[in-house]
């Protein structure tokens, strides 16, 4: 930000302030820590997904191995919940 814009607009309206080098370092460290926590959560979620078994839905088939009807999202979700022991939570 240019000094004029800061002094004439941002500072009088309390939209910005001058921060010290220590505050910048603290903010960078905090952001790095949050990013590491998000990365660890993603790794844990990936491992949990890999641990799930592939869902098997048994349906009647006709000629050419085509199923009668359709497999709905609800049926897939129910099967995933069953195979994971209720650990799968679906949000819309």
mmCIF file as gemmi writes it, N, C-alpha and C atoms, coordinates in Angstrom:
data_model
loop_
_atom_site.group_PDB
_atom_site.id
_atom_site.type_symbol
_atom_site.label_atom_id
_atom_site.label_alt_id
_atom_site.label_comp_id
_atom_site.label_asym_id
_atom_site.label_entity_id
_atom_site.label_seq_id
_atom_site.pdbx_PDB_ins_code
_atom_site.Cartn_x
_atom_site.Cartn_y
_atom_site.Cartn_z
_atom_site.occupancy
_atom_site.B_iso_or_equiv
_atom_site.pdbx_formal_charge
_atom_site.auth_seq_id
_atom_site.auth_asym_id
_atom_site.pdbx_PDB_model_num
ATOM 1 N N . UNK Axp A 1 ? 0.857 -1.175 0 1 0 ? 1 A 1
ATOM 2 C CA . UNK Axp A 1 ? 0 0 0 1 0 ? 1 A 1
ATOM 3 C C . UNK Axp A 1 ? 0.901 1.236 0 1 0 ? 1 A 1
ATOM 4 N N . UNK Axp A 2 ? 0.521 2.192 -0.757 1 0 ? 2 A 1
ATOM 5 C CA . UNK Axp A 2 ? 1.316 3.414 -0.796 1 0 ? 2 A 1
ATOM 6 C C . UNK Axp A 2 ? 1.157 4.188 0.504 1 0 ? 2 A 1
ATOM 7 N N . UNK Axp A 3 ? 2.183 4.953 0.904 1 0 ? 3 A 1
ATOM 8 C CA . UNK Axp A 3 ? 2.093 5.696 2.168 1 0 ? 3 A 1
ATOM 9 C C . UNK Axp A 3 ? 0.94 6.699 2.197 1 0 ? 3 A 1
ATOM 10 N N . UNK Axp A 4 ? 0.666 7.346 1.07 1 0 ? 4 A 1
ATOM 11 C CA . UNK Axp A 4 ? -0.421 8.323 1.028 1 0 ? 4 A 1
ATOM 12 C C . UNK Axp A 4 ? -1.778 7.667 1.261 1 0 ? 4 A 1
ATOM 13 N N . UNK Axp A 5 ? -2.026 6.549 0.618 1 0 ? 5 A 1
ATOM 14 C CA . UNK Axp A 5 ? -3.297 5.825 0.787 1 0 ? 5 A 1
ATOM 15 C C . UNK Axp A 5 ? -3.446 5.361 2.231 1 0 ? 5 A 1
ATOM 16 N N . UNK Axp A 6 ? -2.346 4.881 2.813 1 0 ? 6 A 1
ATOM 17 C CA . UNK Axp A 6 ? -2.39 4.441 4.201 1 0 ? 6 A 1
ATOM 18 C C . UNK Axp A 6 ? -2.682 5.607 5.136 1 0 ? 6 A 1
ATOM 19 N N . UNK Axp A 7 ? -1.925 6.709 4.981 1 0 ? 7 A 1
ATOM 20 C CA . UNK Axp A 7 ? -2.063 7.846 5.89 1 0 ? 7 A 1
ATOM 21 C C . UNK Axp A 7 ? -3.38 8.601 5.722 1 0 ? 7 A 1
ATOM 22 N N . UNK Axp A 8 ? -3.878 8.694 4.504 1 0 ? 8 A 1
ATOM 23 C CA . UNK Axp A 8 ? -5.068 9.507 4.249 1 0 ? 8 A 1
ATOM 24 C C . UNK Axp A 8 ? -6.381 8.737 4.333 1 0 ? 8 A 1
ATOM 25 N N . UNK Axp A 9 ? -6.343 7.447 4.115 1 0 ? 9 A 1
ATOM 26 C CA . UNK Axp A 9 ? -7.603 6.698 4.068 1 0 ? 9 A 1
ATOM 27 C C . UNK Axp A 9 ? -7.658 5.571 5.096 1 0 ? 9 A 1
ATOM 28 N N . UNK Axp A 10 ? -6.702 4.671 5.061 1 0 ? 10 A 1
ATOM 29 C CA . UNK Axp A 10 ? -6.78 3.464 5.893 1 0 ? 10 A 1
ATOM 30 C C . UNK Axp A 10 ? -6.595 3.748 7.377 1 0 ? 10 A 1
ATOM 31 N N . UNK Axp A 11 ? -5.58 4.504 7.746 1 0 ? 11 A 1
ATOM 32 C CA . UNK Axp A 11 ? -5.307 4.765 9.161 1 0 ? 11 A 1
ATOM 33 C C . UNK Axp A 11 ? -6.417 5.571 9.827 1 0 ? 11 A 1
ATOM 34 N N . UNK Axp A 12 ? -6.928 6.68 9.223 1 0 ? 12 A 1
ATOM 35 C CA . UNK Axp A 12 ? -7.995 7.43 9.908 1 0 ? 12 A 1
ATOM 36 C C . UNK Axp A 12 ? -9.274 6.622 10.13 1 0 ? 12 A 1
ATOM 37 N N . UNK Axp A 13 ? -9.556 5.665 9.256 1 0 ? 13 A 1
ATOM 38 C CA . UNK Axp A 13 ? -10.765 4.845 9.406 1 0 ? 13 A 1
ATOM 39 C C . UNK Axp A 13 ? -10.503 3.564 10.19 1 0 ? 13 A 1
ATOM 40 N N . UNK Axp A 14 ? -9.286 3.435 10.72 1 0 ? 14 A 1
ATOM 41 C CA . UNK Axp A 14 ? -8.885 2.263 11.515 1 0 ? 14 A 1
ATOM 42 C C . UNK Axp A 14 ? -9.05 0.958 10.738 1 0 ? 14 A 1
ATOM 43 N N . UNK Axp A 15 ? -8.753 1.02 9.441 1 0 ? 15 A 1
ATOM 44 C CA . UNK Axp A 15 ? -8.818 -0.175 8.596 1 0 ? 15 A 1
ATOM 45 C C . UNK Axp A 15 ? -7.471 -0.88 8.506 1 0 ? 15 A 1
ATOM 46 N N . UNK Axp A 16 ? -6.402 -0.208 8.911 1 0 ? 16 A 1
ATOM 47 C CA . UNK Axp A 16 ? -5.071 -0.806 8.866 1 0 ? 16 A 1
ATOM 48 C C . UNK Axp A 16 ? -4.213 -0.164 9.945 1 0 ? 16 A 1
ATOM 49 N N . UNK Axp A 17 ? -3.147 -0.863 10.311 1 0 ? 17 A 1
ATOM 50 C CA . UNK Axp A 17 ? -2.203 -0.321 11.28 1 0 ? 17 A 1
ATOM 51 C C . UNK Axp A 17 ? -0.816 -0.827 10.946 1 0 ? 17 A 1
ATOM 52 N N . UNK Axp A 18 ? 0.174 -0.159 11.482 1 0 ? 18 A 1
ATOM 53 C CA . UNK Axp A 18 ? 1.554 -0.555 11.277 1 0 ? 18 A 1
ATOM 54 C C . UNK Axp A 18 ? 1.873 -1.654 12.281 1 0 ? 18 A 1
ATOM 55 N N . UNK Axp A 19 ? 2.473 -2.733 11.796 1 0 ? 19 A 1
ATOM 56 C CA . UNK Axp A 19 ? 2.812 -3.833 12.695 1 0 ? 19 A 1
ATOM 57 C C . UNK Axp A 19 ? 4.325 -4.01 12.729 1 0 ? 19 A 1
ATOM 58 N N . UNK Axp A 20 ? 4.789 -4.581 13.814 1 0 ? 20 A 1
ATOM 59 C CA . UNK Axp A 20 ? 6.227 -4.787 13.987 1 0 ? 20 A 1
ATOM 60 C C . UNK Axp A 20 ? 6.669 -6.08 13.313 1 0 ? 20 A 1
ATOM 61 N N . UNK Axp A 21 ? 7.976 -6.233 13.217 1 0 ? 21 A 1
ATOM 62 C CA . UNK Axp A 21 ? 8.529 -7.446 12.617 1 0 ? 21 A 1
ATOM 63 C C . UNK Axp A 21 ? 8.163 -8.684 13.429 1 0 ? 21 A 1
ATOM 64 N N . UNK Axp A 22 ? 8.112 -8.538 14.753 1 0 ? 22 A 1
ATOM 65 C CA . UNK Axp A 22 ? 7.75 -9.678 15.609 1 0 ? 22 A 1
ATOM 66 C C . UNK Axp A 22 ? 6.321 -10.134 15.336 1 0 ? 22 A 1
ATOM 67 N N . UNK Axp A 23 ? 5.419 -9.166 15.125 1 0 ? 23 A 1
ATOM 68 C CA . UNK Axp A 23 ? 4.03 -9.526 14.832 1 0 ? 23 A 1
ATOM 69 C C . UNK Axp A 23 ? 3.921 -10.233 13.487 1 0 ? 23 A 1
ATOM 70 N N . UNK Axp A 24 ? 4.723 -9.805 12.529 1 0 ? 24 A 1
ATOM 71 C CA . UNK Axp A 24 ? 4.73 -10.469 11.221 1 0 ? 24 A 1
ATOM 72 C C . UNK Axp A 24 ? 5.223 -11.902 11.375 1 0 ? 24 A 1
ATOM 73 N N . UNK Axp A 25 ? 6.291 -12.097 12.129 1 0 ? 25 A 1
ATOM 74 C CA . UNK Axp A 25 ? 6.832 -13.44 12.348 1 0 ? 25 A 1
ATOM 75 C C . UNK Axp A 25 ? 5.828 -14.328 13.069 1 0 ? 25 A 1
ATOM 76 N N . UNK Axp A 26 ? 5.112 -13.765 14.064 1 0 ? 26 A 1
ATOM 77 C CA . UNK Axp A 26 ? 4.091 -14.536 14.779 1 0 ? 26 A 1
ATOM 78 C C . UNK Axp A 26 ? 2.984 -14.968 13.835 1 0 ? 26 A 1
ATOM 79 N N . UNK Axp A 27 ? 2.539 -14.058 12.973 1 0 ? 27 A 1
ATOM 80 C CA . UNK Axp A 27 ? 1.458 -14.372 12.036 1 0 ? 27 A 1
ATOM 81 C C . UNK Axp A 27 ? 1.896 -15.45 11.044 1 0 ? 27 A 1
ATOM 82 N N . UNK Axp A 28 ? 3.111 -15.338 10.541 1 0 ? 28 A 1
ATOM 83 C CA . UNK Axp A 28 ? 3.619 -16.341 9.6 1 0 ? 28 A 1
ATOM 84 C C . UNK Axp A 28 ? 3.723 -17.697 10.292 1 0 ? 28 A 1
ATOM 85 N N . UNK Axp A 29 ? 4.217 -17.714 11.53 1 0 ? 29 A 1
ATOM 86 C CA . UNK Axp A 29 ? 4.339 -18.971 12.272 1 0 ? 29 A 1
ATOM 87 C C . UNK Axp A 29 ? 2.964 -19.578 12.529 1 0 ? 29 A 1
ATOM 88 N N . UNK Axp A 30 ? 1.99 -18.739 12.87 1 0 ? 30 A 1
ATOM 89 C CA . UNK Axp A 30 ? 0.631 -19.226 13.128 1 0 ? 30 A 1
ATOM 90 C C . UNK Axp A 30 ? 0.014 -19.816 11.855 1 0 ? 30 A 1
ATOM 91 N N . UNK Axp A 31 ? 0.191 -19.139 10.728 1 0 ? 31 A 1
ATOM 92 C CA . UNK Axp A 31 ? -0.34 -19.641 9.459 1 0 ? 31 A 1
ATOM 93 C C . UNK Axp A 31 ? 0.321 -20.96 9.069 1 0 ? 31 A 1
ATOM 94 N N . UNK Axp A 32 ? 1.625 -21.066 9.32 1 0 ? 32 A 1
ATOM 95 C CA . UNK Axp A 32 ? 2.346 -22.298 9.01 1 0 ? 32 A 1
ATOM 96 C C . UNK Axp A 32 ? 1.839 -23.448 9.874 1 0 ? 32 A 1
ATOM 97 N N . UNK Axp A 33 ? 1.582 -23.152 11.153 1 0 ? 33 A 1
ATOM 98 C CA . UNK Axp A 33 ? 1.064 -24.168 12.075 1 0 ? 33 A 1
ATOM 99 C C . UNK Axp A 33 ? -0.324 -24.626 11.651 1 0 ? 33 A 1
ATOM 100 N N . UNK Axp A 34 ? -1.185 -23.684 11.248 1 0 ? 34 A 1
ATOM 101 C CA . UNK Axp A 34 ? -2.532 -24.032 10.794 1 0 ? 34 A 1
ATOM 102 C C . UNK Axp A 34 ? -2.47 -24.874 9.513 1 0 ? 34 A 1
ATOM 103 N N . UNK Axp A 35 ? -1.572 -24.518 8.608 1 0 ? 35 A 1
ATOM 104 C CA . UNK Axp A 35 ? -1.428 -25.286 7.366 1 0 ? 35 A 1
ATOM 105 C C . UNK Axp A 35 ? -0.96 -26.705 7.664 1 0 ? 35 A 1
ATOM 106 N N . UNK Axp A 36 ? -0.062 -26.861 8.62 1 0 ? 36 A 1
ATOM 107 C CA . UNK Axp A 36 ? 0.419 -28.186 9.002 1 0 ? 36 A 1
ATOM 108 C C . UNK Axp A 36 ? -0.707 -29.02 9.616 1 0 ? 36 A 1
ATOM 109 N N . UNK Axp A 37 ? -1.563 -28.373 10.425 1 0 ? 37 A 1
ATOM 110 C CA . UNK Axp A 37 ? -2.696 -29.082 11.029 1 0 ? 37 A 1
ATOM 111 C C . UNK Axp A 37 ? -3.682 -29.537 9.956 1 0 ? 37 A 1
ATOM 112 N N . UNK Axp A 38 ? -3.936 -28.697 8.975 1 0 ? 38 A 1
ATOM 113 C CA . UNK Axp A 38 ? -4.841 -29.059 7.876 1 0 ? 38 A 1
ATOM 114 C C . UNK Axp A 38 ? -4.25 -30.209 7.07 1 0 ? 38 A 1
ATOM 115 N N . UNK Axp A 39 ? -2.941 -30.151 6.831 1 0 ? 39 A 1
ATOM 116 C CA . UNK Axp A 39 ? -2.274 -31.216 6.083 1 0 ? 39 A 1
ATOM 117 C C . UNK Axp A 39 ? -2.375 -32.542 6.837 1 0 ? 39 A 1
ATOM 118 N N . UNK Axp A 40 ? -2.16 -32.51 8.156 1 0 ? 40 A 1
ATOM 119 C CA . UNK Axp A 40 ? -2.239 -33.727 8.959 1 0 ? 40 A 1
ATOM 120 C C . UNK Axp A 40 ? -3.66 -34.297 8.956 1 0 ? 40 A 1
ATOM 121 N N . UNK Axp A 41 ? -4.672 -33.407 9.029 1 0 ? 41 A 1
ATOM 122 C CA . UNK Axp A 41 ? -6.062 -33.865 8.961 1 0 ? 41 A 1
ATOM 123 C C . UNK Axp A 41 ? -6.348 -34.544 7.625 1 0 ? 41 A 1
ATOM 124 N N . UNK Axp A 42 ? -5.814 -33.979 6.537 1 0 ? 42 A 1
ATOM 125 C CA . UNK Axp A 42 ? -6.02 -34.562 5.214 1 0 ? 42 A 1
ATOM 126 C C . UNK Axp A 42 ? -5.346 -35.93 5.113 1 0 ? 42 A 1
ATOM 127 N N . UNK Axp A 43 ? -4.154 -36.06 5.694 1 0 ? 43 A 1
ATOM 128 C CA . UNK Axp A 43 ? -3.456 -37.351 5.684 1 0 ? 43 A 1
ATOM 129 C C . UNK Axp A 43 ? -4.253 -38.39 6.465 1 0 ? 43 A 1
ATOM 130 N N . UNK Axp A 44 ? -4.756 -37.993 7.632 1 0 ? 44 A 1
ATOM 131 C CA . UNK Axp A 44 ? -5.555 -38.912 8.449 1 0 ? 44 A 1
ATOM 132 C C . UNK Axp A 44 ? -6.829 -39.328 7.73 1 0 ? 44 A 1
ATOM 133 N N . UNK Axp A 45 ? -7.479 -38.388 7.051 1 0 ? 45 A 1
ATOM 134 C CA . UNK Axp A 45 ? -8.693 -38.696 6.309 1 0 ? 45 A 1
ATOM 135 C C . UNK Axp A 45 ? -8.39 -39.645 5.155 1 0 ? 45 A 1
ATOM 136 N N . UNK Axp A 46 ? -7.279 -39.417 4.466 1 0 ? 46 A 1
ATOM 137 C CA . UNK Axp A 46 ? -6.889 -40.298 3.372 1 0 ? 46 A 1
ATOM 138 C C . UNK Axp A 46 ? -6.644 -41.721 3.841 1 0 ? 46 A 1
ATOM 139 N N . UNK Axp A 47 ? -5.99 -41.856 5.001 1 0 ? 47 A 1
ATOM 140 C CA . UNK Axp A 47 ? -5.757 -43.19 5.551 1 0 ? 47 A 1
ATOM 141 C C . UNK Axp A 47 ? -7.062 -43.861 5.949 1 0 ? 47 A 1
ATOM 142 N N . UNK Axp A 48 ? -7.995 -43.084 6.488 1 0 ? 48 A 1
ATOM 143 C CA . UNK Axp A 48 ? -9.293 -43.65 6.869 1 0 ? 48 A 1
ATOM 144 C C . UNK Axp A 48 ? -10.061 -44.111 5.637 1 0 ? 48 A 1
ATOM 145 N N . UNK Axp A 49 ? -9.97 -43.357 4.551 1 0 ? 49 A 1
ATOM 146 C CA . UNK Axp A 49 ? -10.662 -43.737 3.322 1 0 ? 49 A 1
ATOM 147 C C . UNK Axp A 49 ? -10.048 -45.004 2.732 1 0 ? 49 A 1
ATOM 148 N N . UNK Axp A 50 ? -8.723 -45.102 2.774 1 0 ? 50 A 1
ATOM 149 C CA . UNK Axp A 50 ? -8.05 -46.297 2.259 1 0 ? 50 A 1
ATOM 150 C C . UNK Axp A 50 ? -8.42 -47.531 3.076 1 0 ? 50 A 1
ATOM 151 N N . UNK Axp A 51 ? -8.697 -47.328 4.366 1 0 ? 51 A 1
ATOM 152 C CA . UNK Axp A 51 ? -9.022 -48.452 5.241 1 0 ? 51 A 1
ATOM 153 C C . UNK Axp A 51 ? -10.419 -49.011 4.963 1 0 ? 51 A 1
ATOM 154 N N . UNK Axp A 52 ? -11.281 -48.205 4.343 1 0 ? 52 A 1
ATOM 155 C CA . UNK Axp A 52 ? -12.63 -48.688 4.037 1 0 ? 52 A 1
ATOM 156 C C . UNK Axp A 52 ? -12.559 -49.762 2.961 1 0 ? 52 A 1
ATOM 157 N N . UNK Axp A 53 ? -13.382 -50.779 3.124 1 0 ? 53 A 1
ATOM 158 C CA . UNK Axp A 53 ? -13.439 -51.804 2.087 1 0 ? 53 A 1
ATOM 159 C C . UNK Axp A 53 ? -14.327 -51.303 0.952 1 0 ? 53 A 1
ATOM 160 N N . UNK Axp A 54 ? -14.134 -51.869 -0.214 1 0 ? 54 A 1
ATOM 161 C CA . UNK Axp A 54 ? -14.965 -51.479 -1.344 1 0 ? 54 A 1
ATOM 162 C C . UNK Axp A 54 ? -16.388 -51.971 -1.093 1 0 ? 54 A 1
ATOM 163 N N . UNK Axp A 55 ? -17.378 -51.104 -1.267 1 0 ? 55 A 1
ATOM 164 C CA . UNK Axp A 55 ? -18.755 -51.539 -1.03 1 0 ? 55 A 1
ATOM 165 C C . UNK Axp A 55 ? -19.209 -52.514 -2.107 1 0 ? 55 A 1
ATOM 166 N N . UNK Axp A 56 ? -19.937 -53.525 -1.692 1 0 ? 56 A 1
ATOM 167 C CA . UNK Axp A 56 ? -20.48 -54.509 -2.624 1 0 ? 56 A 1
ATOM 168 C C . UNK Axp A 56 ? -21.996 -54.462 -2.502 1 0 ? 56 A 1
ATOM 169 N N . UNK Axp A 57 ? -22.649 -54.128 -3.592 1 0 ? 57 A 1
ATOM 170 C CA . UNK Axp A 57 ? -24.105 -54.07 -3.637 1 0 ? 57 A 1
ATOM 171 C C . UNK Axp A 57 ? -24.59 -55.208 -4.521 1 0 ? 57 A 1
ATOM 172 N N . UNK Axp A 58 ? -25.402 -56.094 -3.973 1 0 ? 58 A 1
ATOM 173 C CA . UNK Axp A 58 ? -25.907 -57.229 -4.742 1 0 ? 58 A 1
ATOM 174 C C . UNK Axp A 58 ? -27.236 -56.84 -5.374 1 0 ? 58 A 1
ATOM 175 N N . UNK Axp A 59 ? -27.312 -56.996 -6.689 1 0 ? 59 A 1
ATOM 176 C CA . UNK Axp A 59 ? -28.517 -56.67 -7.437 1 0 ? 59 A 1
ATOM 177 C C . UNK Axp A 59 ? -28.779 -57.76 -8.468 1 0 ? 59 A 1
ATOM 178 N N . UNK Axp A 60 ? -30.034 -57.883 -8.866 1 0 ? 60 A 1
ATOM 179 C CA . UNK Axp A 60 ? -30.381 -58.826 -9.925 1 0 ? 60 A 1
ATOM 180 C C . UNK Axp A 60 ? -29.896 -58.271 -11.258 1 0 ? 60 A 1
ATOM 181 N N . UNK Axp A 61 ? -29.405 -59.174 -12.1 1 0 ? 61 A 1
ATOM 182 C CA . UNK Axp A 61 ? -28.937 -58.76 -13.416 1 0 ? 61 A 1
ATOM 183 C C . UNK Axp A 61 ? -29.691 -59.536 -14.483 1 0 ? 61 A 1
ATOM 184 N N . UNK Axp A 62 ? -29.777 -58.911 -15.633 1 0 ? 62 A 1
ATOM 185 C CA . UNK Axp A 62 ? -30.431 -59.543 -16.768 1 0 ? 62 A 1
ATOM 186 C C . UNK Axp A 62 ? -29.395 -59.991 -17.779 1 0 ? 62 A 1
ATOM 187 N N . UNK Axp A 63 ? -29.832 -60.08 -19.027 1 0 ? 63 A 1
ATOM 188 C CA . UNK Axp A 63 ? -28.908 -60.512 -20.071 1 0 ? 63 A 1
ATOM 189 C C . UNK Axp A 63 ? -27.838 -59.432 -20.283 1 0 ? 63 A 1
ATOM 190 N N . UNK Axp A 64 ? -26.63 -59.861 -20.532 1 0 ? 64 A 1
ATOM 191 C CA . UNK Axp A 64 ? -25.532 -58.923 -20.745 1 0 ? 64 A 1
ATOM 192 C C . UNK Axp A 64 ? -25.032 -58.293 -19.457 1 0 ? 64 A 1
ATOM 193 N N . UNK Axp A 65 ? -25.341 -58.906 -18.312 1 0 ? 65 A 1
ATOM 194 C CA . UNK Axp A 65 ? -24.936 -58.398 -16.997 1 0 ? 65 A 1
ATOM 195 C C . UNK Axp A 65 ? -25.383 -56.962 -16.742 1 0 ? 65 A 1
ATOM 196 N N . UNK Axp A 66 ? -26.567 -56.617 -17.175 1 0 ? 66 A 1
ATOM 197 C CA . UNK Axp A 66 ? -27.138 -55.301 -16.892 1 0 ? 66 A 1
ATOM 198 C C . UNK Axp A 66 ? -28.096 -55.435 -15.71 1 0 ? 66 A 1
ATOM 199 N N . UNK Axp A 67 ? -27.976 -54.495 -14.765 1 0 ? 67 A 1
ATOM 200 C CA . UNK Axp A 67 ? -28.804 -54.609 -13.566 1 0 ? 67 A 1
ATOM 201 C C . UNK Axp A 67 ? -30.218 -54.105 -13.84 1 0 ? 67 A 1
ATOM 202 N N . UNK Axp A 68 ? -31.163 -54.653 -13.07 1 0 ? 68 A 1
ATOM 203 C CA . UNK Axp A 68 ? -32.537 -54.181 -13.127 1 0 ? 68 A 1
ATOM 204 C C . UNK Axp A 68 ? -32.641 -52.982 -12.186 1 0 ? 68 A 1
ATOM 205 N N . UNK Axp A 69 ? -33.197 -51.88 -12.652 1 0 ? 69 A 1
ATOM 206 C CA . UNK Axp A 69 ? -33.333 -50.703 -11.816 1 0 ? 69 A 1
ATOM 207 C C . UNK Axp A 69 ? -32.04 -49.917 -11.77 1 0 ? 69 A 1
ATOM 208 N N . UNK Axp A 70 ? -31.861 -49.206 -10.67 1 0 ? 70 A 1
ATOM 209 C CA . UNK Axp A 70 ? -30.677 -48.356 -10.536 1 0 ? 70 A 1
ATOM 210 C C . UNK Axp A 70 ? -30.128 -48.465 -9.124 1 0 ? 70 A 1
ATOM 211 N N . UNK Axp A 71 ? -28.88 -48.106 -8.972 1 0 ? 71 A 1
ATOM 212 C CA . UNK Axp A 71 ? -28.262 -48.023 -7.659 1 0 ? 71 A 1
ATOM 213 C C . UNK Axp A 71 ? -28.272 -46.547 -7.274 1 0 ? 71 A 1
ATOM 214 N N . UNK Axp A 72 ? -28.939 -46.223 -6.173 1 0 ? 72 A 1
ATOM 215 C CA . UNK Axp A 72 ? -29.082 -44.828 -5.773 1 0 ? 72 A 1
ATOM 216 C C . UNK Axp A 72 ? -27.956 -44.395 -4.84 1 0 ? 72 A 1
ATOM 217 N N . UNK Axp A 73 ? -27.824 -43.1 -4.679 1 0 ? 73 A 1
ATOM 218 C CA . UNK Axp A 73 ? -26.83 -42.557 -3.757 1 0 ? 73 A 1
ATOM 219 C C . UNK Axp A 73 ? -27.083 -43.041 -2.339 1 0 ? 73 A 1
ATOM 220 N N . UNK Axp A 74 ? -28.357 -43.104 -1.957 1 0 ? 74 A 1
ATOM 221 C CA . UNK Axp A 74 ? -28.711 -43.541 -0.605 1 0 ? 74 A 1
ATOM 222 C C . UNK Axp A 74 ? -28.263 -44.978 -0.361 1 0 ? 74 A 1
ATOM 223 N N . UNK Axp A 75 ? -28.41 -45.841 -1.342 1 0 ? 75 A 1
ATOM 224 C CA . UNK Axp A 75 ? -27.981 -47.228 -1.196 1 0 ? 75 A 1
ATOM 225 C C . UNK Axp A 75 ? -26.459 -47.314 -1.027 1 0 ? 75 A 1
ATOM 226 N N . UNK Axp A 76 ? -25.72 -46.511 -1.776 1 0 ? 76 A 1
ATOM 227 C CA . UNK Axp A 76 ? -24.262 -46.51 -1.657 1 0 ? 76 A 1
ATOM 228 C C . UNK Axp A 76 ? -23.847 -45.995 -0.289 1 0 ? 76 A 1
ATOM 229 N N . UNK Axp A 77 ? -24.474 -44.919 0.172 1 0 ? 77 A 1
ATOM 230 C CA . UNK Axp A 77 ? -24.153 -44.349 1.481 1 0 ? 77 A 1
ATOM 231 C C . UNK Axp A 77 ? -24.462 -45.342 2.595 1 0 ? 77 A 1
ATOM 232 N N . UNK Axp A 78 ? -25.613 -45.996 2.501 1 0 ? 78 A 1
ATOM 233 C CA . UNK Axp A 78 ? -25.978 -46.989 3.517 1 0 ? 78 A 1
ATOM 234 C C . UNK Axp A 78 ? -24.953 -48.127 3.562 1 0 ? 78 A 1
ATOM 235 N N . UNK Axp A 79 ? -24.5 -48.578 2.406 1 0 ? 79 A 1
ATOM 236 C CA . UNK Axp A 79 ? -23.515 -49.664 2.356 1 0 ? 79 A 1
ATOM 237 C C . UNK Axp A 79 ? -22.174 -49.204 2.934 1 0 ? 79 A 1
ATOM 238 N N . UNK Axp A 80 ? -21.765 -47.971 2.633 1 0 ? 80 A 1
ATOM 239 C CA . UNK Axp A 80 ? -20.527 -47.441 3.2 1 0 ? 80 A 1
ATOM 240 C C . UNK Axp A 80 ? -20.62 -47.318 4.719 1 0 ? 80 A 1
ATOM 241 N N . UNK Axp A 81 ? -21.776 -46.882 5.212 1 0 ? 81 A 1
ATOM 242 C CA . UNK Axp A 81 ? -21.968 -46.776 6.665 1 0 ? 81 A 1
ATOM 243 C C . UNK Axp A 81 ? -21.878 -48.153 7.308 1 0 ? 81 A 1
ATOM 244 N N . UNK Axp A 82 ? -22.483 -49.146 6.649 1 0 ? 82 A 1
ATOM 245 C CA . UNK Axp A 82 ? -22.45 -50.505 7.179 1 0 ? 82 A 1
ATOM 246 C C . UNK Axp A 82 ? -21.025 -51.061 7.223 1 0 ? 82 A 1
ATOM 247 N N . UNK Axp A 83 ? -20.273 -50.843 6.144 1 0 ? 83 A 1
ATOM 248 C CA . UNK Axp A 83 ? -18.937 -51.411 6.073 1 0 ? 83 A 1
ATOM 249 C C . UNK Axp A 83 ? -17.944 -50.673 6.959 1 0 ? 83 A 1
ATOM 250 N N . UNK Axp A 84 ? -18.236 -49.409 7.29 1 0 ? 84 A 1
ATOM 251 C CA . UNK Axp A 84 ? -17.311 -48.648 8.137 1 0 ? 84 A 1
ATOM 252 C C . UNK Axp A 84 ? -17.708 -48.718 9.602 1 0 ? 84 A 1
ATOM 253 N N . UNK Axp A 85 ? -18.785 -49.36 9.906 1 0 ? 85 A 1
ATOM 254 C CA . UNK Axp A 85 ? -19.227 -49.429 11.291 1 0 ? 85 A 1
ATOM 255 C C . UNK Axp A 85 ? -19.853 -48.129 11.775 1 0 ? 85 A 1
ATOM 256 N N . UNK Axp A 86 ? -20.424 -47.348 10.857 1 0 ? 86 A 1
ATOM 257 C CA . UNK Axp A 86 ? -21.077 -46.09 11.23 1 0 ? 86 A 1
ATOM 258 C C . UNK Axp A 86 ? -20.145 -44.898 11.308 1 0 ? 86 A 1
ATOM 259 N N . UNK Axp A 87 ? -18.908 -45.051 10.852 1 0 ? 87 A 1
ATOM 260 C CA . UNK Axp A 87 ? -17.954 -43.946 10.936 1 0 ? 87 A 1
ATOM 261 C C . UNK Axp A 87 ? -18.134 -42.927 9.819 1 0 ? 87 A 1
ATOM 262 N N . UNK Axp A 88 ? -18.842 -43.286 8.767 1 0 ? 88 A 1
ATOM 263 C CA . UNK Axp A 88 ? -19.053 -42.372 7.644 1 0 ? 88 A 1
ATOM 264 C C . UNK Axp A 88 ? -20.188 -41.429 7.99 1 0 ? 88 A 1
ATOM 265 N N . UNK Axp A 89 ? -19.942 -40.13 7.869 1 0 ? 89 A 1
ATOM 266 C CA . UNK Axp A 89 ? -20.953 -39.118 8.127 1 0 ? 89 A 1
ATOM 267 C C . UNK Axp A 89 ? -21.159 -38.358 6.822 1 0 ? 89 A 1
ATOM 268 N N . UNK Axp A 90 ? -22.406 -38.256 6.384 1 0 ? 90 A 1
ATOM 269 C CA . UNK Axp A 90 ? -22.71 -37.605 5.128 1 0 ? 90 A 1
ATOM 270 C C . UNK Axp A 90 ? -23.31 -36.233 5.425 1 0 ? 90 A 1
ATOM 271 N N . UNK Axp A 91 ? -22.75 -35.219 4.786 1 0 ? 91 A 1
ATOM 272 C CA . UNK Axp A 91 ? -23.294 -33.872 4.929 1 0 ? 91 A 1
ATOM 273 C C . UNK Axp A 91 ? -23.678 -33.371 3.557 1 0 ? 91 A 1
ATOM 274 N N . UNK Axp A 92 ? -24.751 -32.585 3.51 1 0 ? 92 A 1
ATOM 275 C CA . UNK Axp A 92 ? -25.175 -32.084 2.213 1 0 ? 92 A 1
ATOM 276 C C . UNK Axp A 92 ? -24.842 -30.643 2.043 1 0 ? 92 A 1
